[in-house]
Amino acid sequence: MRGECFRIHLVRHGQSQWNLERRVQGQVMHVPLTPLGERQAKDAAVLLADSGVRAVFTSDQLRAVQTAEHIAARLGATLVLDPDLRERSLGRYEGLRSDDAWRVVGTAWEEPGWRPPGGESLLDVRIRLRRFIDGLRRRACGSPVAVVTHGETAMAALALLSGRAPGQLPPAALANGEVVTVSCPRSPAAGRPATQQVQRTQQVQRTS
């Protein structure tokens, strides 16, 4: 029936300086986009140009805000910052080189209840994402929206929206600047959404 679903265009931020340096970012707020990241953000905006999006929701971390600003400017859309869209907090591992952090943590990283010292578990991230999505259902009124977030948070959002368990993340991470479109029921009881990958903009690398 018309109006039972609305579209969420999920966007991972463009390449950041710490993506380039392969450093763990987590909830470090100030990391900017690289020139490549700026181009990826503009490419995402072009992909969404005819989407009908009138609101762009974004993490309040700089790399996401810079990406969202390109999209909102291209679409003439309202920009809304929401801390529930922040990257997973990785506590004491933030700022380390990614390879060093993965070596220390091993497979614990993907366990739903594992929480890095001073950081968040996947279950913690899922709680705030559920809060955001429930609010979005009330605010969207059936209109498509763009949601700009981060690598691990985007994966957790896709798992939540597709009805997966917290530890059952999608098999491939979103690339920087990638757009994934989800048809989301306006009511949680209306069934599982269908995801459709729109474009992969670059080779996927494991970054935070």
N, C-alpha and C positions, 0 to 999 in steps of 0.2 A: 504494500500500500504506500502511496505517495507520502513522503515525510517521515517514514519509519526509520530511515537511516540518514546519516550525514557523513561527509567525507572529511577525514583528517589527513592532511598532507604532512607527513613526518619528515623533518629535514635534519640531517646532522650538520653541524657547523662546518665551515670551510677549514682548510688546513691552518693550524695555529703555529706559532713559533716553537712551542714545545712539542707539537706533533713532529715538526721538522727535526728537532733535536732529540726526539725519542725520549722525552722525559714524562714521568707520570704527573698528570695535571690534577685529576680529581676536582676538588672544589676551590682550587687556586683561582682567584677572581680576575686577575689583571692580565692574563696572557692574551696578546692580540693575534689577529690573523696575519699570515704572511701575504705577500703579493699574489701567490697562487691561491691562497684561501679567499682573498677578495674576488678573484676571478671565478672561483667555484661558487661563491655566494651569488654573484651576478648571473651565472649560468642557471642556478636553482631558481632565481627570480624569473628568468626567461621561460623556464619550464612551467612555471605557475602563472604565467601572464594571462592565460585564458581560463583559469580555474574557477573564477567567481569568488575567490577568497577576499573577504573584507576585513578580517582580523588575523593578525599574526601574533601568536603567543610564543614567548621565548624565555629560556633561562636568563637570569640576570647576570651571568658571567660574561665577561667582555667578548670572548670569541664567538659566543652565541648571539649576543646583542648586535655585534657588527654584521654578522650574517643576516640576521632578521631585519636590520635596517635597510639593507639592499633590497630584500624581498618586499618589505612594506612600501618602500619608495616606488618601486616599479609598479606595484599593484594599487597604489593609492589607498593602502589599508591601514587600519588602526594597529598600533604596536602596543602589546601588553606584556610587561615583564612579570614573571612568576617564579619565585624561588623553588617551587616544587619541581621545576624542570631542570634543576641543577644536575651536574654529573654526580655520580656516586662519590661520596667522600671516602678518600683512601688514606686518611689519617697520616701516620708518620712516613708512609711511602711516597707522599706527594713531593715532587721535586727530584726524586731519584731517577736515574736512567731506567727506562722500562725493562731492559733485559736483566738488570740487577734485581729489580723488584720481583719479576716473574720467577727468577731463580730462587729467591728466598721463600716466596709464597707457595710456589708449585700449584697443584690442582685445587688447593683450598680456596683459591680465588673464585671458583665457580660453585662452591657449596652455598646453598641459599642462606643458611644461618651463620656462616662465617663472617666475622666482623674484624677488619684490620684495626690495630690499636689506634683509637681516636677517630675511627671512621665508621662507615655504614655497611651493613649486610645487604644482600639482594632483597631480602624481605623488607628491610627498612625503606629501600628505594621503591619497592612495589606499593607500600602503604601510602607514600606521598603521591605516587603516580595515580593510584586509584582515587585519591582525593581530588587531584587535578581533573581526571577524566569525568568523574561524577559532576564536578562543577561545570565542566565544558558541556556536558549534555544539557544542563540547565540553561547555559548562556548562549549556546550556538543556535538554538531555535531552527535546526535543520539546515543552516547555511554551512558551506565548506569552510574549514579553517586551516591555516598553516601552523605547525608547531615545531619550533627550532630548539633542538636539544643536543645531547652529547652521545658518544659512542655506547657506553654501558647503559645509560638511561634509555636511549632509543631501543636497545635490545630488550631491556626489561619492559618497556612500553609495548613492543610488538608481542612479547610473550603474554602479557596481560590481556591485550586486545584480542589475541587469537585463542584465548582460553587455555594456554599452556600453564603447567605448574611453575612455581618460581624458579626452579633450577633448570627448566627445559627452555633454554634460550634458543633463538633461531640459529641455524647452522653457520651463517655468515654475517659478519658485522657490516654495518653501513659504512661506506666510504665517506670521506670528507666531502660535503656538498651534495650527497645523494638524497634523493626524494623518494619516499615510499608512501603510497596512498592506501589508506584503510577505509573501507566502508563500515561505519560504526553504527550499531543500533542506538537509537535515541533512548531506549530503555535497556538496562542490563538484562532484563528477562526476555528480550526480543531475539536472542540467539547470538551466535558467534559471528564476528565480522569476517569479511574476505579481504586478504591483503593482495596488493598488486604492485610489484616492483616497477617503477617508472623508468629509472635510469641509474646506471652505475657510472660515476664520473671518473673514477680512477681505480687502480689496483688497491684492493683492501689490504691495510696494514693494521696490526694490533696496536692501537694507541688509545689513550684515555681522554 
